[in-house]
Amino acid sequence: METKTLKGELKCNELLEKGMEVLWSKGYNATSVNDIVQAAGVPKGSFYFYFDSKEDFAVKAITTYFNLNYTPAKEILDDLSKSPKQRLLDFYEFRCSVIKNELECKMGCLACNLGNEMAEHSEKIRSAIAAKEEIIRNEIAAVVLEAQQKGEINSAIDAMDIVAFFEDAGKGAMTTMKEMKSAYPVDNYMSMLRKFMFS
């Protein structure tokens, strides 16, 4: 029984990881269940064994995406060997380098892409993204607050307002990057962020 459970979990993870890549590159509406199962190399019946619908798959893919992509970035935030301001800078540098180098300025962020496409049409997808983003913003804000307490960042500005600006500006930069097919918006975003950090 345990073996079957393990096999099932592996198959579900394979569906999520392979299908997530298709969803990321094609978008929600252009991705079919057939596309997902073909990418994972599993029968279509397997999809409906693990997921109620394509919407359910997208919600679970959002969790998988955040786990895979945010975990290494969070390790940078949590590195207490560096000052909080340096951790923040390294955190954003890392995220931007992944977008530019590994994704070649084409993919952007899966959550941003799905949010832009589906926030008005699927409350489940919108709320799944919002919940993950809230966790991330709170964790970044804790480091901003630490930097403020150490006098490294202006304490006259609310920590959550700072993080909201950083995150929203980053989303905008990624959208424009895809439109321009150029790293400039992300490079400019990081340049402005560095100036804020070290002003």
N, C-alpha and C positions, 0 to 999 in steps of 0.2 A: 504493500500500500504506500509506503514511504517513497519507493522508487517511482511509482506512478505520479505521486504528488510532486516529486522533484522534477520529473520529466515534464509534467504540466507547467510547472513554474518556469522552467527553461524555455519551453515553447512560447509561453505568454511573454516572457522577456524578449525573446527573439522577435516576436510580432511587434512589440512596442518599439524596440530599437530600430528595426528595419523600416517599419511603417512610419515611424516618427521622421525618418530621413525623407521619405516620399512626401509626407505632409508638409514638412519644412520647405522643400524645394518647389512643390507644385501649388501649395495652398489647400485650404479645406475643401472648397467647392470643386476644385479640379481633381481632387484625389478620390478614387472610388475604393470600395472594400476590395475589389479585385486587384487594384494596384498594390494595396497593403499586403495581401496574402501572397501575391507573386513576388514581391520584394523579399518576403520572409521565407518563401519556398514551402508554404504549408497549404493544405486544402482549405477551401472557403468555409467549410463547416467548423473548422477549428476556430475561426474568427468569432463566430457567434457562440461558441462554447465559453470563451473568455470575456467577450464584450457584448453588451446589449445592443449597441448600435455604433455607427461611425462617430456620433457625438460622444458616446461613452468612451470610445477609443481615444478621441482627442483629449478628453479630460484626463485620462490616465497617462497619455503621452506627455501632457504638460508636467505632471509630477516626475516622470522619468527624465524629461529634459532638464528640469531644475536640479534634480539629484546629480545628473551627470555633469552639468555645466557650472552649477554654483558651488559644488563641494570644493573643488580646487581653489576657487576664488576666496571662499570663506576661510580656508587655511591661511591665506595671506592676511586677511583681516584679524585672525586670531593669533598672529605671530607676535608674542609679547617681547621678543628680543629687539623689536623696533618701536620707535615712537608712534603714537596713534596717527599723527599726520602723515608720516612716511608709509604706514600701513594702508591708509586711505589712498594715497597716491599710487602705491604699488598695486593695490586692488583694482583701481580703474585702469592703470596701465596694462595689467594682465588681461582684463576683459576686452579692452580695445585691441590688444595684439591678437587675441583669438579671432575676433571679428574680421580683422584685416588680413592676417596671415593664414590661419587655418581655413577660414571660410571665403577667402579671396574677394571680400567686399560684395559678394553676391547673395549670400543667404540671409544676412541680418540675424535677428533673434527670433526663434520660433514663437515665443510668447507674444512678442510685439507684432509679428506677422498675423498670428491668429487673432490677437486682440483687435487689430485694425480691420480684419476681415469679418470677424464674427461677434464682436461685443454687442452689437445691436440686434443680432439674430439668435444668439444662444446664451441664455442666462447661466447655464451650467458651465460653459466655456469661459464666459466673462468672469464669473465668480471664482472659478478655479485659478485663473491667472491672477486676479486681484488678491486672493488669499496668499499665494506664493510671494507676490510682490510685497505685500504688507510685512511678511516675515523678514524678507531681505532688507527692506527699508528700515525696519526696527533695529536689525543687527548693525547696519551701517551707521544709523543714528547714534547707537551706543558708543561707537568709536569716535564719531564727531564730538559727542558730549565729553568724552575722555580728553580729546584734543583741546576742547574749549577750557576744560578745568585745568589743563596744564599751560594754558595761555598760548597754544599753538594756532588756534583758529578763533576768530572774532566771536566772543560770547554774546554779543548784542543781538545776534541773529539766532532764531530758534533752530535747534539741531534738525528737527524734522523738516523744517522749511528748506534748509540747506540740502538735505538729502533728496527731497522732492524735486528741487531744481536740478540737481546733478542727474537724477534718474530720468526725469522728463526730457531734459536737454539731450541726454544720451540716446533716448528713443528717437527723438527727432533727427539726430545726426545719423543714426542707422537707416532711417527711412530715406533721407536725402542721399546717403551713400549708395543705396540700391538704385535710386533714380539716376544719379550721376555716373554710376559704375566707377566710382573713384573713392580713394581713401581720404580725400581732402576733408569732408565733413567730420570724420572721426578724429583725424589729426588736429583739426581746428578745435574741436571739442576738448581734446586732451590739453592742447596749448592753453585754452582759456581756464581749464580746471587747474592746471599747474599755477597759473598766475593768481588764481583765487587762493590756492593753498599757501603760496609763498609770498603773498603780498603783505 
